[in-house]
Amino acid sequence: MTSTPVIDVEHLHLAYGGFTAVRDLSFQVRPGELYALLGTNGAGKTSTLETVEGHRAATSGTVRVFGRDPRERRAVRPRTGIMLQESGFAPDLTVRESVRLIGSLTERVDHVDRVLGVVDLARQAGTRVSQLSGGEKRRLDFATAVYGSPELVFLDEPTTGLDIRSRDGLWEAVDRLREDGSTVVLTTHYLEEAQQRADRIGLMHRGVLHREGTVAELTRTLPATIRFSLPDSAPEPPLRAVREGGGSVLVETSALQEDLRVLLDWARDHSVELRELQAGPTRLDDVFRSLGTE
Ligand SMILES: Nc1ncnc2c1ncn2[C@@H]1O[C@H](COP(=O)(O)OP(=O)(O)OP(=O)(O)O)[C@@H](O)[C@H]1O
């Protein structure tokens, strides 16, 4: 049985004057999923999310969130938390006042101290927003998005500018939200985060959804890779090896294990050291680089 999607976008078109930013975009996000909408710069992710969040009207097509038009604010907004790319906090308010104010607008119930604890900002509760560091402001953005554990959370490039500890803390908080059943929509340019976290990924390029699926589904469309570097004096390697410059060599293969064995046998027979040897399935980066080239 398929459950009713939390987000249902059908044939969405978005135009700015004569420029079409999003073209015939359809995707669904299911309850409890972490869906990552990724894409090249200017692909139309933010425009799409703004429409799904109810901030922008579709030029044509339909968008439903919890089965409703997202511009029906009173029906949809209390059930969603939104972390935008840029925050709009009043600089003179303290951290505690900001969370309390935005929390009260959501109509959800929570404790400000709990939320500040989640994002490790308890110590800055009395600090004015204007005095926060960039990373602290980002965590405050996240705090207001997760206030009252909403059923649906939008995270627009949530970890940009965060150090590794803050990133880990943010993802732990996302994991806890998901354990409680929240659905999460993520955009990020950190592909490894999407690769690790997303249940499904949509890849956009120039306004069009080019591919969609789990990481395994997306990466199995491209060959696996073997990378290593060789000294200039080494003989020509076997397989269809491409020298990429600086001594580094790339082999693309659909028979990873077999070709790796051939390569290792060749290296042993010729007493060649394969420096920085790496072998593995295609990474999301490679799928991303292939966007628009097919
Ligand atoms: N208000 C606007 N008026 C005209 N064009 C716009 C407007 N907003 C966005 N665009 C254009 O629409 C396209 C999609 O922009 P959008 O911000 O949705 O992309 P994005 O995928 O979020 O990009 P990035 O990853 O760079 O943030 C871009 O070419 C952008 O220049």
The ligand as an ORCA input file, in Angstrom:
! r2SCAN-3c Opt
* xyz 0 1
  N      13.130     36.818     -8.757
  C      13.759     36.362     -9.835
  N      13.710     37.005    -11.012
  C      14.329     36.528    -12.123
  N      15.051     35.384    -12.136
  C      15.154     34.690    -10.985
  C      14.511     35.143     -9.782
  N      14.784     34.234     -8.796
  C      15.550     33.292     -9.376
  N      15.770     33.557    -10.681
  C      16.538     32.736    -11.643
  O      15.932     31.448    -11.681
  C      16.927     30.434    -11.772
  C      16.744     29.449    -10.636
  O      17.120     30.088     -9.422
  P      17.082     29.337     -8.022
  O      17.516     30.314     -6.979
  O      15.762     28.683     -7.863
  O      18.207     28.211     -8.251
  P      18.956     27.258     -7.204
  O      18.878     25.891     -7.785
  O      18.400     27.430     -5.841
  O      20.430     27.799     -7.302
  P      21.683     27.839     -6.249
  O      22.120     26.414     -6.047
  O      22.679     28.621     -7.021
  O      21.205     28.502     -4.995
  C      18.270     31.141    -11.775
  O      18.715     31.248    -13.108
  C      17.975     32.509    -11.183
  O      18.831     33.499    -11.710
*
